[in-house]
Amino acid sequence: MRFFTLLAACCLACAGLVQAQAPSVARVAEYGQLVQAKLQDYVVHVPAATINATVEVLVSMDETGHVTSAKVQHSSGVAAMDAMAVNAIQKASPLPLDHGKPVPSISFLISNPAP
């Protein structure tokens, strides 16, 4: 089920995951898979939204991965879809750490899965 995408590597760099260089594509993909596995039970189909509907959510976490804030950055255009994405992230808390390191802030794209 492909419903989740991490935004570009620059988001991870801005979050403080790396100091001097941008993270590799493999590292971003690996972290994305960890988060996707955590979210998969909470992301549900929203009938009012098209299958292509996508919402961007900015997530802040504490040092243990507990979500402290989840806010819609770019709406899907369907309030129920946006609410589902934010609720999924909150229910999945705590989110995985990146190689044992906290991820203070990161953006996720969540798409409406097929029914």
C-alpha positions as CSV (number, residue, x, y, z in Angstrom):
1,M,0.0,0.0,0.0
2,R,1.6,3.2,-1.1
3,F,0.0,6.1,0.6
4,F,2.9,7.9,2.3
5,T,5.8,9.9,1.0
6,L,8.5,11.8,2.9
7,L,9.2,15.2,1.4
8,A,12.6,15.9,0.0
9,A,15.8,15.2,1.8
10,C,16.1,18.9,2.6
11,C,13.3,18.5,5.2
12,L,15.5,16.0,7.1
13,A,18.5,18.3,6.9
14,C,16.4,21.2,8.2
15,A,15.2,18.9,11.0
16,G,18.7,18.5,12.2
17,L,19.2,14.9,11.2
18,V,22.5,15.7,9.6
19,Q,25.0,18.4,10.2
20,A,27.2,18.8,7.2
21,Q,25.6,16.9,4.3
22,A,22.2,16.1,3.0
23,P,21.0,12.6,3.9
24,S,21.2,9.9,1.2
25,V,18.2,8.9,-0.8
26,A,18.5,5.5,0.8
27,R,18.4,7.0,4.3
28,V,15.3,9.0,3.5
29,A,13.6,5.9,2.0
30,E,14.5,3.8,5.0
31,Y,13.1,6.3,7.4
32,G,10.0,6.6,5.2
33,Q,9.4,2.9,5.4
34,L,9.7,2.9,9.2
35,V,7.1,5.7,9.4
36,Q,4.8,4.1,6.8
37,A,4.8,0.8,8.7
38,K,3.8,2.7,11.8
39,L,1.0,4.7,10.0
40,Q,-0.5,1.9,7.9
41,D,-3.1,0.8,10.4
42,Y,-4.4,4.4,10.8
43,V,-4.5,5.7,7.2
44,V,-8.0,4.8,5.9
45,H,-9.8,5.5,2.7
46,V,-11.9,8.7,2.7
47,P,-14.9,8.2,0.3
48,A,-15.4,11.9,-0.1
49,A,-11.8,12.3,-1.5
50,T,-10.4,11.0,-4.8
51,I,-7.8,8.3,-4.8
52,N,-5.2,10.9,-5.8
53,A,-6.0,13.3,-3.0
54,T,-2.9,14.1,-1.0
55,V,-2.4,16.2,2.2
56,E,0.9,17.5,3.5
57,V,1.2,17.5,7.3
58,L,3.9,19.1,9.3
59,V,4.8,17.0,12.3
60,S,6.8,18.0,15.4
61,M,8.0,15.3,17.8
62,D,9.8,15.2,21.1
63,E,13.1,13.4,21.6
64,T,11.3,10.1,22.1
65,G,9.2,10.3,18.9
66,H,6.0,11.3,20.5
67,V,4.0,13.7,18.3
68,T,3.7,17.1,19.9
69,S,2.0,18.8,16.9
70,A,0.5,17.7,13.6
71,K,-0.8,20.5,11.3
72,V,-2.0,20.6,7.7
73,Q,0.5,22.5,5.6
74,H,-1.2,21.9,2.2
75,S,-4.8,20.7,2.2
76,S,-6.2,18.0,0.0
77,G,-9.2,20.2,-0.5
78,V,-11.4,17.7,1.4
79,A,-11.7,18.4,5.2
80,A,-12.3,14.7,6.0
81,M,-9.1,13.7,4.2
82,D,-7.1,16.3,6.0
83,A,-8.6,15.3,9.4
84,M,-7.9,11.6,8.7
85,A,-4.2,12.3,8.0
86,V,-3.7,14.4,11.1
87,N,-5.6,11.8,13.2
88,A,-3.5,8.9,11.7
89,I,-0.3,10.6,12.7
90,Q,-1.5,11.4,16.2
91,K,-2.7,7.8,16.7
92,A,0.5,6.3,15.4
93,S,2.5,8.3,18.0
94,P,5.3,7.7,19.0
95,L,6.8,7.7,15.6
96,P,10.1,5.9,14.9
97,L,13.4,7.7,15.6
98,D,15.9,8.0,12.7
99,H,18.8,5.6,13.6
100,G,18.2,6.3,17.2
101,K,18.1,10.1,16.8
102,P,15.1,12.3,17.3
103,V,13.4,14.0,14.3
104,P,12.2,17.3,15.8
105,S,10.1,18.4,12.7
106,I,9.3,16.8,9.4
107,S,6.6,17.0,6.7
108,F,4.7,14.0,5.4
109,L,2.5,13.6,2.4
110,I,-0.4,11.2,2.9
111,S,-2.5,10.1,0.0
112,N,-6.0,8.6,0.0
113,P,-5.6,4.8,-0.2
114,A,-7.8,2.7,-2.4
115,P,-10.9,1.3,-0.7
